[in-house]
Amino acid sequence: MNFANHVDIAARTHAESLAVADPHREVSYAELSRETDAVARGLADLGVDPGDRIALLLPNSVTFTTAYFGAMKRGAVPVPVNLRFDPETVGFVLENTDASALVTSGRFEETVTDRNAGVDHLIVADGDAGVGYDELLDDGGATVDVAGRRSDEIAEILFTSGTTGRPKGVTHTHGNLVANGWGYVRCFPFYSSETVGLTVVPLFHAAGLNVTTTPLTLVGAENHFLPTWDAETALETMAARGVTAAMFVPTMLIDLLEHGVEKYDLSALSHVIVGGAPMPKERIEAVETALGVTLLEGYGMTETTPAAAVNRPGQDVRKAGSIGPPMRDIVDVRIEDPETGETVGTGRRGELLWHGDTVTPGYWNRPETNEEAFVERDGRTWLRSGDVGRMDDDGHLFVEDRLDDMIVTGGENVYPREVEDVSYELDGVVEVGVVGTPHDRLGEQVTAVVVSDGSVTAADVKSICRERLAEYKLPRSVEFVESIPKTSTRKVDKVALRDRFSEDG
């Protein structure tokens, strides 16, 4: 079934309830249903057919949501585009997906007007080029029949960030979205029609789109969008709107702690979901105390829609640093030695492989990548994650690091997160990223890049690591910076760190 039907289902039971809002406008579920109908009809009038790809170069906003669900109602495939892609990469996404239309705003006109070759229709909100978004909605107000789509048909394409090469389009089916949405609703009992959510993680990212927005639509909840990350605006919005649940990446939570939350009334906030990157264990208690919430760390990939593993409120055991148990009703996990393909025992590190209802059927137009990413084990197809993890005796998963980020120094393997976690034990450390940089004798050395409050020295970092870690894991170089580079989804940009300090070294 077409996932966009859930907009109309929510409108039947929560017609007057606020659905989505941004700093400029807000719409009820009834209005969301009508506007997405109008988008679907407008696209049909332009000649967009079911199965066509519709690119969305839009910030977090009501318009993103109406364009996304409107395209889906038409039976087309929305393709959210990373707002930080340069014009050449935007052009690559349009060409790679053979997009028939691009929906954007005036803010991005210069990015797209010379890069939309092959796109039949340019639709612009608050701009001068192409077809005006308001013109698209001028349909007389009639309803439309949602295009029939089966569960195994493609519903959306989300592109990876492309930090190590051309971005890859990850396909999600309508069935993936349903399993993902209800999976989160089942694990998060605080997701209901009474929920007031905040979505500040970008909607072109699986977390912003499919940890909050699509699951909250299933239950008829209220969802507030912020177009850019700003700690003060996020705190003001949570206080003014009575936000009850929000999702952040770890660097955002660190920003909130550094900004200070004492002057904001966050009494309505009960749960915060954190994902996208490992949460420093030493900051979990600080976040829960400062925000007065239960912090639920989870794990997922664009390739798992992203539902894969998560901590649940009220579970018997919570373990600092664990991403929680796998979401067994929708996925299975396999942990194997990346060199031999054999499973590893409890407590042993290995690569995480995933199989199940939220796992992508594959990358768009990338057959060679699909061959590398999927493997057959015991008669089933598994997705290789590239993440190193382990499972303990209680069935809780721990993600240690990325295989690509592993440092090989003097023939020994060092996982950066292990060094980062120890460094965070120092009170004056605000943020830290650990990477491997060239070393004449060892091949690579461990380099710690630190943001501090000024009270921490390189000797302090080396000393606490010496107390906790084996000699070969110690950082040989500690570099202090004012800020650590981030990707478009606010993750620590390890590629940029390696490039910078390899050059400096």
TILUMMI-46325 format. One line per 10 residues: number of its first residue (from 1); their letters; for each residue x, y, z of C-alpha. Coordinates in nm, 3 decimals, m for minus. Layout:
<rs>
NUM> A> X:Y:Z ~ ...
</rs>
This chain:
<rs>
1> MNFANHVDIA> 0.000:0.000:0.000 ~ 0.116:0.353:m0.079 ~ 0.259:0.497:0.244 ~ 0.103:0.837:0.165 ~ m0.239:0.690:0.249 ~ m0.143:0.740:0.612 ~ m0.174:1.117:0.570 ~ m0.542:1.076:0.483 ~ m0.596:0.815:0.756 ~ m0.455:1.060:1.013
11> ARTHAESLAV> m0.676:1.336:0.869 ~ m0.988:1.126:0.924 ~ m0.916:1.078:1.294 ~ m0.722:1.397:1.378 ~ m0.857:1.646:1.124 ~ m0.818:1.962:1.332 ~ m0.501:1.859:1.515 ~ m0.182:2.040:1.423 ~ 0.022:1.818:1.191 ~ 0.338:2.004:1.094
21> ADPHREVSYA> 0.473:2.352:1.156 ~ 0.781:2.559:1.076 ~ 0.878:2.916:1.172 ~ 0.657:3.056:0.893 ~ 0.339:2.848:0.885 ~ 0.154:2.550:1.026 ~ m0.113:2.312:0.896 ~ m0.362:2.072:1.050 ~ m0.397:1.713:0.934 ~ m0.702:1.809:0.729
31> ELSRETDAVA> m0.503:2.087:0.562 ~ m0.206:1.855:0.509 ~ m0.433:1.606:0.337 ~ m0.580:1.874:0.108 ~ m0.245:2.032:0.020 ~ m0.081:1.699:m0.059 ~ m0.380:1.618:m0.280 ~ m0.321:1.950:m0.459 ~ 0.047:1.873:m0.510 ~ m0.038:1.530:m0.650
41> RGLADLGVDP> m0.289:1.681:m0.893 ~ m0.053:1.961:m0.991 ~ 0.222:1.710:m1.070 ~ m0.021:1.505:m1.276 ~ m0.122:1.816:m1.471 ~ 0.246:1.879:m1.547 ~ 0.276:1.530:m1.689 ~ 0.450:1.358:m1.398 ~ 0.372:0.986:m1.408 ~ 0.372:0.724:m1.131
51> GDRIALLLPN> 0.726:0.596:m1.083 ~ 0.889:0.926:m1.189 ~ 1.147:1.069:m0.953 ~ 1.077:1.409:m0.794 ~ 1.382:1.580:m0.641 ~ 1.329:1.796:m0.330 ~ 1.592:2.060:m0.259 ~ 1.418:2.214:0.040 ~ 1.495:2.289:0.405 ~ 1.297:2.133:0.691
61> SVTFTTAYFG> 0.958:2.291:0.639 ~ 0.588:2.239:0.583 ~ 0.654:2.271:0.209 ~ 0.903:1.984:0.220 ~ 0.638:1.766:0.383 ~ 0.359:1.857:0.141 ~ 0.587:1.809:m0.161 ~ 0.716:1.478:m0.022 ~ 0.375:1.325:0.050 ~ 0.218:1.491:m0.256
71> AMKRGAVPVP> 0.472:1.332:m0.487 ~ 0.414:0.999:m0.315 ~ 0.036:1.033:m0.355 ~ 0.093:1.076:m0.728 ~ 0.285:0.746:m0.719 ~ 0.611:0.930:m0.788 ~ 0.931:0.877:m0.589 ~ 1.049:1.173:m0.378 ~ 1.427:1.224:m0.376 ~ 1.537:1.457:m0.093
81> VNLRFDPETV> 1.863:1.633:m0.183 ~ 2.133:1.728:0.068 ~ 2.127:2.108:0.103 ~ 2.505:2.116:0.139 ~ 2.570:1.948:m0.194 ~ 2.753:2.176:m0.435 ~ 2.587:2.251:m0.772 ~ 2.784:1.978:m0.947 ~ 2.670:1.714:m0.696 ~ 2.309:1.836:m0.717
91> GFVLENTDAS> 2.338:1.792:m1.091 ~ 2.474:1.441:m1.039 ~ 2.174:1.347:m0.821 ~ 1.929:1.482:m1.081 ~ 2.104:1.298:m1.361 ~ 2.155:0.975:m1.164 ~ 1.786:0.950:m1.076 ~ 1.663:1.091:m1.409 ~ 1.442:1.323:m1.207 ~ 1.148:1.460:m1.405
101> ALVTSGRFEE> 1.084:1.748:m1.164 ~ 1.269:1.945:m0.900 ~ 1.092:2.122:m0.614 ~ 1.301:2.390:m0.446 ~ 1.284:2.741:m0.301 ~ 1.413:3.076:m0.418 ~ 1.708:3.040:m0.184 ~ 1.848:2.767:m0.411 ~ 1.760:2.912:m0.753 ~ 2.122:2.986:m0.838
111> TVTDRNAGVD> 2.219:2.632:m0.741 ~ 1.973:2.466:m0.972 ~ 1.886:2.686:m1.269 ~ 2.204:2.593:m1.455 ~ 2.206:2.238:m1.323 ~ 1.861:2.107:m1.408 ~ 1.936:1.968:m1.751 ~ 1.707:1.674:m1.808 ~ 1.456:1.792:m1.548 ~ 1.132:1.868:m1.726
121> HLIVADGDAG> 0.981:2.084:m1.453 ~ 1.133:2.327:m1.203 ~ 0.890:2.411:m0.921 ~ 0.997:2.696:m0.693 ~ 0.848:2.817:m0.366 ~ 0.918:3.182:m0.286 ~ 1.113:3.242:m0.606 ~ 1.091:3.359:m0.965 ~ 1.212:3.069:m1.176 ~ 1.005:2.785:m1.316
131> VGYDELLDDG> 0.653:2.705:m1.198 ~ 0.553:2.871:m0.871 ~ 0.466:2.627:m0.593 ~ 0.142:2.819:m0.533 ~ 0.050:2.772:m0.900 ~ 0.092:2.398:m0.853 ~ m0.170:2.410:m0.575 ~ m0.434:2.596:m0.778 ~ m0.658:2.292:m0.828 ~ m1.003:2.388:m0.711
141> GATVDVAGRR> m0.978:2.191:m0.389 ~ m1.093:1.850:m0.513 ~ m0.954:1.533:m0.358 ~ m0.747:1.281:m0.549 ~ m0.719:0.907:m0.545 ~ m0.385:0.805:m0.400 ~ m0.192:0.611:m0.663 ~ m0.178:0.241:m0.592 ~ 0.168:0.124:m0.489 ~ 0.267:m0.219:m0.361
151> SDEIAEILFT> 0.482:m0.273:m0.054 ~ 0.780:m0.381:m0.263 ~ 0.774:m0.074:m0.491 ~ 1.015:0.215:m0.437 ~ 0.874:0.491:m0.216 ~ 1.175:0.723:m0.175 ~ 1.544:0.755:m0.255 ~ 1.778:0.904:0.007 ~ 2.135:0.986:m0.084 ~ 2.433:0.923:0.139
161> SGTTGRPKGV> 2.652:1.220:0.226 ~ 2.921:1.133:m0.027 ~ 3.213:1.222:0.202 ~ 3.431:0.950:0.045 ~ 3.313:0.969:m0.316 ~ 2.997:1.019:m0.519 ~ 2.685:0.998:m0.301 ~ 2.483:0.677:m0.334 ~ 2.105:0.670:m0.369 ~ 1.952:0.433:m0.114
171> THTHGNLVAN> 1.608:0.305:m0.213 ~ 1.331:0.251:0.041 ~ 1.009:0.071:m0.044 ~ 0.663:0.152:0.087 ~ 0.697:m0.165:0.294 ~ 1.027:m0.039:0.440 ~ 0.855:0.283:0.551 ~ 0.563:0.100:0.712 ~ 0.789:m0.142:0.901 ~ 1.019:0.140:1.006
181> GWGYVRCFPF> 0.737:0.367:1.124 ~ 0.545:0.109:1.322 ~ 0.871:m0.032:1.456 ~ 0.951:0.300:1.621 ~ 0.594:0.348:1.742 ~ 0.603:0.006:1.907 ~ 0.939:0.074:2.076 ~ 0.848:0.431:2.174 ~ 0.518:0.433:2.367 ~ 0.558:0.810:2.398
191> YSSETVGLTV> 0.483:0.830:2.022 ~ 0.107:0.892:2.007 ~ m0.146:1.150:1.894 ~ m0.052:1.345:2.210 ~ 0.315:1.374:2.108 ~ 0.464:1.713:2.027 ~ 0.780:1.643:1.830 ~ 1.076:1.849:1.719 ~ 1.258:1.771:1.394 ~ 1.580:1.962:1.346
201> VPLFHAAGLN> 1.791:1.680:1.199 ~ 1.769:1.743:0.822 ~ 1.479:1.586:0.636 ~ 1.716:1.479:0.358 ~ 1.863:1.244:0.622 ~ 1.703:0.916:0.728 ~ 1.691:1.027:1.092 ~ 1.500:1.352:1.033 ~ 1.264:1.190:0.786 ~ 1.211:0.843:0.928
211> VTTTPLTLVG> 1.286:0.855:1.302 ~ 1.048:1.143:1.366 ~ 0.849:1.267:1.065 ~ 0.703:0.954:0.905 ~ 0.642:0.765:1.235 ~ 0.477:1.073:1.390 ~ 0.248:1.097:1.086 ~ 0.132:0.738:1.147 ~ m0.001:0.829:1.493 ~ m0.135:1.175:1.409
221> AENHFLPTWD> 0.121:1.358:1.623 ~ 0.234:1.721:1.608 ~ 0.575:1.787:1.452 ~ 0.774:2.113:1.453 ~ 1.049:2.173:1.197 ~ 1.355:2.391:1.230 ~ 1.532:2.462:0.899 ~ 1.883:2.499:1.044 ~ 2.062:2.394:1.360 ~ 2.089:2.658:1.630
231> AETALETMAA> 2.097:2.558:1.996 ~ 1.915:2.867:2.120 ~ 1.636:2.838:1.863 ~ 1.592:2.470:1.944 ~ 1.561:2.543:2.316 ~ 1.323:2.834:2.258 ~ 1.104:2.620:2.031 ~ 1.091:2.328:2.276 ~ 0.989:2.565:2.554 ~ 0.733:2.765:2.355
241> RGVTAAMFVP> 0.571:2.466:2.183 ~ 0.575:2.224:2.476 ~ 0.780:1.969:2.285 ~ 0.758:1.624:2.446 ~ 1.000:1.427:2.228 ~ 1.293:1.516:2.005 ~ 1.571:1.349:1.814 ~ 1.927:1.484:1.803 ~ 2.271:1.370:1.694 ~ 2.537:1.374:1.970
251> TMLIDLLEHG> 2.705:1.698:1.859 ~ 2.370:1.878:1.889 ~ 2.329:1.759:2.248 ~ 2.681:1.874:2.328 ~ 2.588:2.215:2.182 ~ 2.281:2.228:2.407 ~ 2.490:2.151:2.715 ~ 2.742:2.418:2.622 ~ 2.467:2.673:2.554 ~ 2.301:2.617:2.891
261> VEKYDLSALS> 1.941:2.505:2.938 ~ 1.857:2.639:3.283 ~ 1.658:2.943:3.168 ~ 1.423:2.744:2.943 ~ 1.106:2.569:3.057 ~ 1.151:2.218:2.922 ~ 0.912:2.054:3.165 ~ 0.706:1.900:2.883 ~ 1.009:1.722:2.736 ~ 1.020:1.360:2.850
271> HVIVGGAPMP> 1.231:1.166:2.597 ~ 1.522:1.246:2.370 ~ 1.638:1.005:2.101 ~ 2.003:1.022:2.000 ~ 2.158:0.858:1.696 ~ 2.350:0.921:1.378 ~ 2.681:0.868:1.560 ~ 2.789:0.713:1.891 ~ 2.695:0.918:2.197 ~ 2.991:0.976:2.432
281> KERIEAVETA> 2.909:0.764:2.738 ~ 3.039:1.029:2.975 ~ 2.779:1.281:2.848 ~ 2.467:1.066:2.884 ~ 2.403:1.141:3.251 ~ 2.482:1.509:3.201 ~ 2.225:1.536:2.920 ~ 1.956:1.353:3.118 ~ 2.015:1.573:3.423 ~ 2.028:1.902:3.232
291> LGVTLLEGYG> 1.723:1.832:3.014 ~ 1.528:1.626:3.270 ~ 1.469:1.347:3.019 ~ 1.528:0.982:2.946 ~ 1.795:0.962:2.677 ~ 1.746:0.674:2.434 ~ 2.042:0.589:2.216 ~ 1.968:0.403:1.897 ~ 2.136:0.284:1.581 ~ 2.046:0.278:1.220
301> MTETTPAAAV> 2.173:0.346:0.871 ~ 2.021:0.509:0.568 ~ 2.027:0.153:0.434 ~ 1.800:0.031:0.720 ~ 1.549:0.317:0.674 ~ 1.700:0.353:0.960 ~ 1.528:0.129:1.222 ~ 1.767:m0.143:1.342 ~ 1.839:m0.121:1.718 ~ 1.727:0.110:1.996
311> NRPGQDVRKA> 1.695:0.146:2.370 ~ 1.335:0.146:2.491 ~ 1.191:0.339:2.785 ~ 1.132:0.109:3.081 ~ 1.348:m0.176:2.950 ~ 1.491:m0.402:3.223 ~ 1.853:m0.298:3.171 ~ 2.003:0.025:3.038 ~ 2.372:0.022:2.962 ~ 2.576:0.332:2.896
321> GSIGPPMRDI> 2.718:0.322:2.546 ~ 2.480:0.054:2.420 ~ 2.256:0.119:2.122 ~ 2.008:m0.121:2.283 ~ 1.870:m0.454:2.167 ~ 1.802:m0.514:1.797 ~ 1.445:m0.444:1.685 ~ 1.387:m0.816:1.646 ~ 1.033:m0.793:1.511 ~ 1.161:m0.620:1.197
331> VDVRIEDPET> 1.532:m0.707:1.163 ~ 1.793:m0.971:1.242 ~ 2.159:m0.894:1.307 ~ 2.463:m1.105:1.233 ~ 2.809:m1.022:1.372 ~ 3.094:m1.169:1.174 ~ 3.467:m1.152:1.123 ~ 3.502:m0.919:0.821 ~ 3.795:m1.121:0.687 ~ 3.656:m1.476:0.720
341> GETVGTGRRG> 3.278:m1.417:0.710 ~ 3.238:m1.643:1.016 ~ 3.018:m1.534:1.306 ~ 3.195:m1.423:1.623 ~ 3.101:m1.514:1.978 ~ 2.926:m1.307:2.244 ~ 3.137:m1.011:2.349 ~ 3.363:m1.035:2.043 ~ 3.396:m0.755:1.790 ~ 3.286:m0.804:1.432
351> ELLWHGDTVT> 3.107:m0.634:1.145 ~ 2.731:m0.587:1.187 ~ 2.518:m0.733:0.907 ~ 2.144:m0.673:0.880 ~ 1.851:m0.862:0.728 ~ 1.483:m0.776:0.755 ~ 1.184:m0.557:0.681 ~ 1.362:m0.220:0.697 ~ 1.669:m0.318:0.493 ~ 1.693:m0.144:0.155
361> PGYWNRPETN> 1.647:m0.359:m0.155 ~ 1.956:m0.185:m0.294 ~ 2.125:0.127:m0.423 ~ 1.973:0.317:m0.712 ~ 2.154:0.261:m1.039 ~ 2.463:0.117:m0.863 ~ 2.484:m0.256:m0.945 ~ 2.853:m0.277:m0.856 ~ 2.787:m0.126:m0.513 ~ 2.504:m0.371:m0.453
371> EEAFVERDGR> 2.738:m0.660:m0.525 ~ 2.977:m0.536:m0.257 ~ 2.713:m0.442:0.001 ~ 2.502:m0.759:0.005 ~ 2.620:m1.109:0.086 ~ 2.451:m1.448:0.110 ~ 2.474:m1.628:0.443 ~ 2.273:m1.937:0.538 ~ 2.030:m1.890:0.251 ~ 1.951:m1.527:0.336
381> TWLRSGDVGR> 2.069:m1.194:0.199 ~ 2.248:m0.968:0.445 ~ 2.350:m0.604:0.423 ~ 2.707:m0.528:0.526 ~ 2.704:m0.218:0.746 ~ 3.075:m0.136:0.767 ~ 3.021:m0.086:1.142 ~ 3.216:m0.278:1.404 ~ 3.014:m0.391:1.704 ~ 2.959:m0.659:1.966
391> MDDDGHLFVE> 2.668:m0.809:2.157 ~ 2.680:m0.880:2.529 ~ 2.521:m1.164:2.725 ~ 2.197:m0.965:2.769 ~ 2.150:m0.915:2.396 ~ 2.250:m0.549:2.396 ~ 2.450:m0.418:2.103 ~ 2.750:m0.189:2.124 ~ 2.889:m0.013:1.817 ~ 3.261:0.029:1.853
401> DRLDDMIVTG> 3.343:0.218:1.535 ~ 3.347:0.222:1.157 ~ 3.569:m0.027:0.977 ~ 3.687:0.263:0.758 ~ 3.787:0.467:1.065 ~ 3.990:0.191:1.229 ~ 4.352:0.291:1.284 ~ 4.622:0.035:1.210 ~ 4.933:0.138:1.403 ~ 5.237:m0.088:1.414
411> GENVYPREVE> 5.019:m0.381:1.306 ~ 4.767:m0.328:1.589 ~ 4.402:m0.224:1.539 ~ 4.276:0.080:1.731 ~ 3.911:0.184:1.730 ~ 3.889:0.565:1.764 ~ 3.576:0.560:1.979 ~ 3.764:0.378:2.256 ~ 4.015:0.666:2.277 ~ 3.740:0.926:2.245
421> DVSYELDGVV> 3.538:0.779:2.532 ~ 3.839:0.790:2.764 ~ 3.922:1.147:2.662 ~ 3.569:1.259:2.745 ~ 3.630:1.159:3.107 ~ 3.832:1.480:3.143 ~ 3.602:1.755:3.267 ~ 3.746:2.021:3.040 ~ 3.702:1.827:2.716 ~ 3.411:1.970:2.518
431> EVGVVGTPHD> 3.450:1.757:2.207 ~ 3.703:1.514:2.066 ~ 3.766:1.331:1.740 ~ 4.032:1.064:1.700 ~ 4.183:0.974:1.364 ~ 4.483:0.797:1.220 ~ 4.755:1.013:1.065 ~ 5.072:0.904:0.879 ~ 5.372:0.785:1.078 ~ 5.705:0.687:0.918
441> RLGEQVTAVV> 5.765:0.378:1.132 ~ 5.417:0.269:1.248 ~ 5.228:0.343:0.928 ~ 4.963:0.535:1.123 ~ 4.963:0.705:1.460 ~ 4.669:0.784:1.688 ~ 4.590:1.155:1.675 ~ 4.337:1.313:1.914 ~ 4.179:1.642:1.802 ~ 4.029:1.821:2.102
451> VSDGSVTAAD> 3.802:2.116:2.174 ~ 3.846:2.217:2.539 ~ 3.748:2.490:2.779 ~ 4.113:2.589:2.811 ~ 4.184:2.385:3.123 ~ 4.305:2.071:2.947 ~ 4.658:2.006:2.821 ~ 4.796:1.748:2.582 ~ 4.967:1.587:2.881 ~ 4.627:1.550:3.052
461> VKSICRERLA> 4.481:1.367:2.752 ~ 4.782:1.138:2.720 ~ 4.786:1.071:3.094 ~ 4.424:0.958:3.126 ~ 4.460:0.744:2.813 ~ 4.773:0.584:2.961 ~ 4.571:0.495:3.272 ~ 4.289:0.331:3.077 ~ 4.433:0.197:2.752 ~ 4.704:m0.028:2.616
471> EYKLPRSVEF> 5.024:0.145:2.510 ~ 4.962:0.107:2.134 ~ 4.627:0.286:2.167 ~ 4.772:0.603:2.319 ~ 4.750:0.922:2.113 ~ 5.098:1.019:1.998 ~ 4.965:1.357:1.892 ~ 4.704:1.577:2.065 ~ 4.586:1.877:1.866 ~ 4.366:2.154:2.006
481> VESIPKTSTR> 4.117:2.334:1.782 ~ 3.836:2.584:1.830 ~ 3.585:2.361:1.654 ~ 3.571:2.019:1.491 ~ 3.440:1.999:1.133 ~ 3.097:1.843:1.089 ~ 2.919:1.677:0.801 ~ 2.582:1.803:0.676 ~ 2.414:1.584:0.939 ~ 2.631:1.724:1.222
491> KVDKVALRDR> 2.849:1.416:1.257 ~ 3.221:1.459:1.322 ~ 3.384:1.474:0.979 ~ 3.664:1.220:1.019 ~ 3.770:1.258:0.655 ~ 3.827:1.632:0.699 ~ 4.018:1.572:1.024 ~ 4.245:1.312:0.864 ~ 4.310:1.537:0.567 ~ 4.392:1.840:0.782
501> FSEDG> 4.621:1.677:1.032 ~ 4.789:1.451:0.779 ~ 4.888:1.768:0.594 ~ 4.990:1.949:0.912 ~ 5.194:1.650:1.019
</rs>
